[in-house]
Amino acid sequence: LERDECWDDLPLSYLFEHLTIEFVLGNPKAYHASKRFMKKNLNRLFDPHLLCDDGKAAHEGYEYELQRARILTESIRHSDFVLDLHSCSADTGSFALPSSMELSEEFAELLPVNYVIQSLAHMTLEGGTTLDAGLLYHVPSVCVECGKHDHPDVVARAAAVISSCLRLQLDTAEFQEEYKDAYNEKAPLSPVVMKCVTSERVHKGFEWLQEFPEFHFVPFDTEVFQDEVRGKVTCPMESGAYIVMPTAMPVLGEEALFWAVDVDD
């Protein structure tokens, strides 16, 4: 941002007078190595017990990720709002994962995303996500998955979410009056809102039984995947459910997928 004019019709001079914005790259080493993480998934380390466990980090060799988690925890703890941007392995449009705070859920529905998935942020098998930390410190937080890592639109989607987030933070009567000539109110995209109800774990021998696109509706008892622990696993919801974040790169012990239903069900 080099010019003191506007970014997507957002006046930067007004922005920096009214907000303090901290942009933090979560895992710089992994980013430069084009890897998800170096030794440990950073977005499972925000559990208070893990943050204090230097011995476990030294034993498993993830001291760097632990240091980054501690730095990010302090940023979250001193924030008024947290926007956590990710790309993912699945080829999907953008979707928002708000924390369980009411303000987070309301805010997520105003962002330029296709879907909002309530409750999923706190249903990871290990816990310890940035949104868990936000909830712990009573900081409204939203994570946005912007699409597949190498998708040509993933950066543009992230930029649109950031711009909308900043606009919403400044969307006051004073702001609209002072910049009414430059300010163009845009209607939200009205994303599809779902609620996560459960998740499935990757066990040894995990294998998809068919290919499921992101947010695909699966009828009850449809065979989904199999592994050496549970055999063939089917959709557990009698009314059927949507598949969210089906893993393209299964990792033992991590989530294979999440199940979601319409928010009114």
C-alpha positions in Angstrom: 0.0 0.0 0.0 2.1 2.9 -1.3 -0.4 5.7 -1.9 -2.4 7.7 0.6 -5.6 7.5 -1.4 -7.7 4.4 -1.2 -7.6 0.7 -1.3 -10.8 -0.7 -2.8 -12.4 2.7 -2.1 -11.0 2.6 1.5 -9.1 5.9 2.4 -5.8 4.9 4.0 -5.3 8.2 5.8 -8.6 7.6 7.7 -7.8 4.0 8.2 -4.4 4.6 9.9 -5.8 7.4 12.0 -8.5 5.1 13.5 -7.0 1.6 13.6 -3.8 -0.1 14.5 -3.3 -3.0 12.2 -0.8 -5.8 12.7 0.0 -8.1 9.8 1.7 -11.3 11.0 2.9 -14.2 8.9 2.2 -17.3 10.9 5.1 -19.6 10.0 7.8 -17.8 8.0 10.1 -20.8 7.7 7.4 -23.1 6.4 6.2 -20.4 4.0 9.7 -20.0 2.5 10.1 -23.8 2.3 6.6 -24.1 0.6 5.5 -26.4 3.3 2.5 -26.6 5.6 4.8 -26.6 8.7 8.3 -27.6 9.6 7.9 -30.0 12.5 4.4 -29.4 14.0 1.1 -27.9 12.8 1.3 -24.4 14.2 -2.5 -24.1 14.3 -2.7 -26.8 17.0 -0.2 -25.2 19.4 -2.4 -22.5 20.9 -3.5 -24.7 23.8 -2.3 -23.1 27.1 -0.7 -26.3 28.2 1.3 -26.8 25.0 2.4 -23.2 25.0 4.2 -23.8 28.4 5.6 -27.2 27.5 9.2 -26.6 26.4 10.2 -30.2 27.2 7.7 -31.7 24.7 8.7 -29.2 22.0 12.4 -30.0 22.5 11.7 -33.8 22.5 9.7 -33.6 19.3 11.8 -30.9 17.7 9.2 -28.2 17.2 10.8 -25.4 19.2 10.5 -23.0 16.3 6.7 -23.5 15.9 6.3 -23.2 19.6 8.1 -19.8 19.6 5.8 -18.6 16.7 2.7 -19.8 18.6 3.8 -17.8 21.7 4.4 -14.7 19.6 1.0 -15.0 17.9 -0.8 -15.7 21.2 0.4 -12.4 22.5 -0.8 -10.6 19.4 -4.2 -12.3 19.8 -4.4 -11.5 23.5 -3.9 -7.8 22.8 -6.2 -7.5 19.8 -9.7 -6.3 19.5 -10.3 -8.5 16.4 -8.4 -11.3 14.7 -8.7 -12.3 11.0 -6.7 -15.5 10.3 -6.2 -16.1 6.5 -5.4 -19.6 5.1 -5.1 -21.4 1.9 -5.9 -25.1 1.8 -5.3 -28.4 -0.2 -8.8 -28.7 -1.4 -10.0 -26.9 -4.6 -12.8 -24.9 -3.1 -14.1 -21.4 -3.0 -13.6 -19.2 0.1 -15.3 -19.9 3.3 -15.3 -18.5 6.8 -14.9 -20.3 10.1 -15.9 -17.9 13.0 -15.2 -18.5 16.6 -18.3 -19.3 18.7 -18.6 -15.7 19.9 -21.8 -14.2 18.5 -20.0 -11.2 17.1 -17.6 -13.5 15.2 -20.5 -15.3 13.6 -22.3 -12.1 12.6 -19.1 -10.6 11.2 -18.3 -13.7 9.2 -21.6 -13.5 7.3 -20.6 -10.0 6.1 -17.4 -11.1 4.4 -17.1 -11.9 0.7 -17.1 -15.7 1.1 -19.3 -18.5 -0.3 -19.9 -20.3 3.0 -19.8 -19.7 6.8 -19.3 -22.8 8.9 -20.2 -22.2 12.6 -18.7 -24.3 15.4 -16.0 -26.0 13.2 -13.3 -23.7 14.6 -13.6 -25.5 18.0 -14.1 -29.0 16.7 -10.6 -29.9 15.6 -9.4 -33.1 17.2 -6.4 -31.6 19.0 -7.8 -28.1 19.6 -5.3 -25.3 20.1 -6.2 -23.2 17.1 -5.9 -19.4 16.8 -9.7 -19.2 17.2 -9.5 -21.3 20.4 -7.0 -18.7 21.6 -9.3 -15.8 20.5 -12.2 -17.4 22.5 -10.0 -17.9 25.5 -9.1 -14.2 25.6 -12.7 -13.0 24.5 -11.4 -11.6 21.2 -13.8 -11.9 18.3 -12.0 -14.0 15.6 -12.7 -15.3 12.1 -10.6 -17.7 10.0 -11.1 -17.6 6.3 -9.9 -20.4 4.0 -9.3 -18.6 0.7 -9.0 -21.7 -1.6 -6.4 -24.1 -2.9 -2.8 -23.1 -2.4 -2.0 -22.7 -6.1 -5.3 -21.4 -7.3 -4.9 -18.3 -9.5 -7.6 -16.4 -7.5 -6.4 -17.3 -3.9 -4.5 -14.1 -3.4 -7.3 -11.9 -4.8 -9.8 -13.6 -2.5 -7.6 -12.9 0.5 -7.2 -9.3 -0.5 -11.0 -9.0 -0.9 -11.5 -10.4 2.6 -8.9 -8.1 4.2 -10.5 -5.1 2.4 -14.0 -6.0 3.5 -12.8 -6.6 7.1 -11.2 -3.1 7.3 -14.2 -1.5 5.7 -16.5 -3.2 8.3 -14.3 -2.0 11.2 -14.7 1.6 10.0 -18.3 1.4 8.8 -19.6 4.1 11.1 -21.8 7.1 10.4 -18.8 9.4 10.8 -16.8 7.5 8.2 -19.6 7.4 5.7 -20.3 11.1 6.1 -16.7 12.1 5.8 -16.0 9.9 2.8 -19.5 9.7 1.2 -18.1 10.6 -2.3 -15.6 7.7 -2.2 -17.6 5.3 -0.1 -19.8 2.8 -2.0 -21.9 0.6 0.2 -21.9 -2.9 -1.1 -24.5 -5.6 -0.2 -23.0 -8.7 1.4 -22.9 -11.9 -0.7 -25.2 -13.7 1.7 -23.1 -16.8 2.1 -24.6 -20.2 2.8 -24.5 -20.7 6.6 -23.9 -24.2 8.1 -23.1 -25.6 11.5 -20.4 -28.2 12.0 -21.6 -31.2 14.1 -18.7 -33.6 14.2 -15.4 -34.7 12.5 -13.7 -37.9 11.4 -10.1 -38.9 12.2 -7.5 -40.3 9.8 -6.5 -43.8 10.9 -4.0 -46.2 9.4 -5.0 -47.4 5.9 -7.3 -44.3 5.3 -8.7 -44.3 1.8 -11.5 -42.4 0.2 -14.2 -44.7 -1.3 -15.2 -42.0 -3.8 -14.4 -38.5 -4.6 -16.4 -35.8 -2.8 -16.2 -32.2 -3.8 -16.1 -29.6 -1.0 -19.5 -29.0 0.6 -21.0 -32.0 -1.2 -24.3 -33.2 0.4 -24.0 -36.9 1.4 -27.2 -38.9 2.2 -27.3 -40.9 5.4 -25.4 -44.2 5.4 -23.5 -43.4 2.1 -20.1 -45.0 2.2 -17.4 -42.3 2.4 -14.0 -43.8 3.3 -12.4 -46.8 4.9 -9.4 -47.5 7.2 -7.9 -50.4 9.1 -9.6 -49.3 12.4 -13.2 -48.7 11.5 -13.6 -50.4 8.1 -16.0 -48.7 5.8 -17.3 -45.4 7.3 -20.7 -43.9 6.2 -22.4 -40.6 6.7 -23.7 -40.7 10.3 -26.5 -38.0 10.1 -30.0 -39.4 9.5 -30.9 -36.3 7.5 -27.7 -36.4 5.6 -24.8 -33.9 5.9 -22.4 -31.8 4.0 -18.7 -32.7 3.7 -16.4 -29.9 4.8 -12.6 -29.8 4.3 -12.1 -33.3 3.0 -8.4 -33.9 3.3 -6.4 -34.2 0.1 -3.3 -35.2 2.0 -4.3 -37.5 4.9 -2.1 -37.2 8.0 -2.5 -39.9 10.7 -4.4 -38.5 13.7 -5.6 -35.4 12.0 -9.1 -34.6 10.6 -10.2 -36.5 7.5 -13.3 -34.3 7.2 -15.9 -32.4 9.1 -19.7 -33.0 8.9 -22.0 -30.0 8.7 -25.7 -29.4 8.5 -27.9 -26.4 7.6 -27.8 -23.9 10.5 -31.5 -24.2 11.1 -31.6 -28.0 11.4 
